[in-house]
Amino acid sequence: MLTPGNPVPGLKIDTVSHGSFDLDADKGENGTLVIQYRGLHCPICIKQISEVGAALDDFAALGVEVIMVTTDTAERAAETAEKAGVSSLRVGHSLPLAAAREDWGLQISTAREGSTEPAMFAEPGHFYIGTDRTLYYAWQQTTPFGRPAISDIVGGLKFTLGNDYPPRGTYTGPL
């Protein structure tokens, strides 16, 4: 289980049009935001990718690197990026399902009958990771609905960085 204040797994992944991404090397001055999206079949994902792409300057001003990641293939990820109209946003692809579930704690879904969903895919997750590769913020869900607004993420990061706000949810002792 990922716990705030503790290290996250390594992440090395190919991107649609920005070469490879390595969480250890490609971090921002104030950390990295990794957003897992469901895939090409998800119109909510395409909208979110477009919103993240539009907010890249806000994240850059905060010193936060951003990458969108999917278990989709390179071809499907490229089509998703094209539909979302993003070219400067890093879009990683081909995250192994086992890594999505075991390393990142993401839920795995199977295709609904008659849908265009892949046979299996990971559900959404957002991870803000400090420069020391420790988790600050994690948010995972089991459906495509109800994701945090990108403006809320930007505002939360602005508050966090401006006030040296500590990660929450770090207690793992007895209850």
N, C-alpha and C positions, 0 to 999 in steps of 0.2 A: 504494500500500500504506500502510495506517495504521501509524505507528510511534510508540511511546510517547515522550512529550516533544515531539511535534510537534502542530500544530493539526489538529483534526478538521473535517470539512465543517460548514457551517451546517445546522441542522435546524429547520424550521418546519413544523408538522404540526397538523391538526385532531384533536381528541380526541372521544371518545364523549360525555362530559358535563361537560367542564371547559374549554370554549372551545378556543382555539388554544394551542399550545405553541411557544415559541421558545427554543432552547438558549441564546442570548445573554442573554435577559431572564429566563427562568424557572429559573435555576440555584440550587442550594442554597448556603449559606454556605461549604461545603466541596466543592462540585462536584455533578455530576449522574451518575446511573446510568441509562443507556439500555439497555433490554433488548428486543431484537427477538424476537418469537415468530412461529411458523409460521402460526397461524390457527385459526379455529373448528373445523376438521376434526381438530385435534390434542388428544387428551385429556391428554397430558403438558403442553401449553401451558396448558390450563385449570387443571390442578393447580398449575402454577408461578405463574400469575397470582394464584390464591387465596393461595399462600404469600407472595408479594410483598406482597399487600394486608394480610396479617396482620402483616407485619414493618415496615409503614410507620412506626410509632412508633420502632422501632430506627433506621431510616434518618434520621428527623427528629432524633433525639437526636444523631446524628453530623453533622448539618447537610448531609445529602445528599438532593437532590431525586431522585425516581424517576419514570420514565415507561416504560411498556410500549409498543412500537410494532409494527405489522404492515403487511403489504402488502394485507391483506384490506380489503374495502369498509367503509364506516361501518356498514352494517346488520349485517354479519357480526361486526365488532368489538363492536358493542353486544350482540349475542347471546352472544358469548364472555364479556364482562364480566358479563352477567347469570348465565350458567352458573357462572362462577367466584365469584359472590357478592361482587363488589367494587363499591363506589360512590365511595370517596374516592381510589382509585388512578387516576392519569391513564392512559388507554388511547388512544394515537394510532392513526390508521388511514390507509389509502390511501397508504402510502409507495410511491413509484414503484419498480418493479422495477429500472430502470436506476440509480436512486440507491442502492438496497440493494446492488447488485453493485459499481457503479463508485465510489461515494463511501465506502461502509461495508465493502466487501470481503466481503459475504455471498454464500453459495452460493445458486444458484437451482435449484429442482427443478420438475419437471413432474408432473402428476397421474398416479397409478397407475391403470391401467385398472380400472373398476368402483368406484373410491373416491369419496368426497365431497370430495376435494381440489380446490381451484381449478386451472385450467389451468396456472398457474405461481405460485410463491410463494417467499419467501425463507426459508432455514433460520435457526436461532437464532444469536444473537450477544449478548454482554454487553459494554458499554463504560462504563468509569468515566472521566469527563472532569473535569478540574480547572476551577476558576473562570475561568482564562485560556483556556479552550476547547482545552487541549492534552490529548492522550490519556495516561492513566496506565495503564490496563488494558484489554486487549481479549481476548475469547475468542469464537471463531467455530467452528461445527461444520457437518458435512454431514448429520447425522441428528438426529432428535428425542431420542435417548437420551443419557444420561450428562452431563446438565447439572450445573453446580456447585450445591451446596445453598445456599439463601438464607442459612442460618446461617453457612456458610463465607464467603460474600461479606461479610456484616455483620462477622464476626470479622476478616477480612482488612482491611476498611476501618478498623475500630477500631485495629488494629495500625499500619496505614499512617499514619493521622492522628495517633495518639498518639506515634509514634516518628519522624515526619518522614522516613519511608522513601521513597527515591527510586524513580521508575519504572524498571523493568528492561526489557531488550530494546531499548535505545536505540542500540546500536552499528550503524552502517550503512556503515562503512569496508571496506577490502579484507580478504579472509580469507586 
